[in-house]
Amino acid sequence: MNAAPGPEQVPAGLLRRYLAWSLDMLVPVALALAACAGRIAAASARATAALEAIAQRMAQAMVDALVHGTGALALARGWLRYPAWREAVTALSGAVADAVVAPALLAALLALAWFAGFEASPLQATPGKRALGLRVVDARGARLALGRAALRHLAGTLSWLSLNLGHLLAALPPRHQALHDRLAGTRVLQRAGARLPAWSLAWLGLQLLAAVAAGACLLAATQQAIERAFDALL
């Protein structure tokens, strides 16, 4: 059992902890995506077809509304009653679920093994945490047993289900304990005065850029589907 940390070890803040987590999740997510690549490709093709069908239904309804002078409220009600519209929306939601659920569950199982195994090891930290100068200890500053490390990770589900309010607790001084740390009796420590490395801030910027790019791609794909639908009708 390790000795309690010296005074140079202080509770880690939320941003450093997030950056470490985002690095660690690259491995479980990449493995899950690789294992489910065929399923994701098939579901993506179905989602694209469903999106095209939705765009066609919308375009046809709008053209009909212009021809018959239908108001916006009546148009919306018509969409909800239109069987083909409901079928297209159901197909899209089913395709998205097929593309997301299985990889997410597999990634969650791999993440459990990754986080619990590394945090209960002599390293007391995952590779991402080590890169950011973090280590996980129990309330006395000792190394975690495997069961406690697994409990800590599983308790993180509650932090996600609380719309990340559980994670945001890690921003509160002086202990900076997230909900799952409080439930498992654990702490995440860093060296006092340690500054975030420049590469970690670049990694954060890359994540923000990727999120914006993904949103832009989705918006562009939707717009193109609607344009093609109108072109086919007019």
Residue pairs with C-beta under 8 A, 6 or more apart in sequence:
1 142
1 143
2 124
2 137
2 141
2 142
2 143
3 141
3 142
4 140
4 141
4 142
5 137
5 141
5 189
7 192
8 191
8 192
9 141
9 189
9 190
9 191
9 192
10 189
10 190
10 191
10 192
11 173
11 174
11 175
11 176
11 177
11 187
11 188
11 189
11 190
12 134
12 170
12 176
12 188
12 189
12 190
13 170
13 171
13 176
13 190
14 167
14 168
14 170
14 171
14 176
15 196
15 204
16 132
16 133
16 134
16 190
16 196
16 200
17 132
17 134
17 170
17 178
17 188
18 167
19 128
19 132
19 196
19 200
19 203
19 204
20 126
20 128
20 129
20 131
20 132
20 134
21 128
22 128
22 203
22 207
23 127
23 128
23 131
23 132
23 203
24 111
24 114
24 115
24 126
24 127
24 128
24 129
25 107
25 111
27 110
27 114
28 107
28 108
28 110
28 111
28 114
29 103
29 107
31 106
31 107
31 110
32 103
32 104
32 106
32 107
32 110
33 40
33 103
35 103
35 106
36 102
36 103
36 106
39 98
39 99
39 102
39 103
40 99
40 103
42 98
43 95
43 96
43 98
43 99
44 95
44 99
46 91
46 94
46 95
46 98
47 92
47 95
47 96
47 99
48 221
49 91
50 88
50 89
50 91
50 92
50 95
51 92
51 221
51 222
51 225
52 225
52 228
52 229
53 84
53 87
53 88
53 91
54 85
54 88
54 89
54 92
54 225
55 222
55 225
55 226
55 228
55 229
56 229
56 232
57 79
57 82
57 84
57 85
57 88
58 79
58 226
58 229
59 226
59 229
59 230
59 232
59 233
60 229
60 233
61 75
61 78
61 79
61 82
61 85
62 75
63 233
63 234
64 70
65 71
65 74
65 75
70 78
79 85
80 86
111 153
112 150
112 153
112 154
114 126
115 126
115 149
115 152
115 153
116 146
116 149
116 150
116 152
116 153
117 146
117 149
118 125
118 126
118 127
118 129
119 125
119 126
119 129
119 136
119 144
119 149
119 152
119 153
120 143
120 144
120 145
120 146
120 148
120 149
120 150
122 143
123 130
123 135
124 135
124 136
124 137
124 143
124 144
125 134
125 135
125 136
129 135
129 136
129 188
131 200
132 190
132 196
132 197
132 200
133 190
133 191
133 194
134 188
134 189
134 190
135 188
135 189
135 190
136 144
136 149
136 152
136 186
136 187
136 188
136 189
137 143
137 144
137 186
137 187
137 189
138 144
138 148
138 185
138 186
138 187
139 185
139 186
139 187
141 187
144 152
144 186
148 184
148 185
148 186
151 183
151 184
152 180
152 181
152 183
152 184
152 186
153 180
155 179
155 180
155 183
155 184
156 166
156 178
156 180
158 166
158 179
158 180
158 183
159 165
159 166
159 167
159 178
159 179
159 180
160 166
160 167
162 179
165 179
166 178
166 179
166 180
167 178
167 179
168 178
169 177
169 178
169 179
169 182
170 176
170 177
170 178
170 181
170 188
175 187
176 188
177 186
177 187
180 186
181 187
181 188
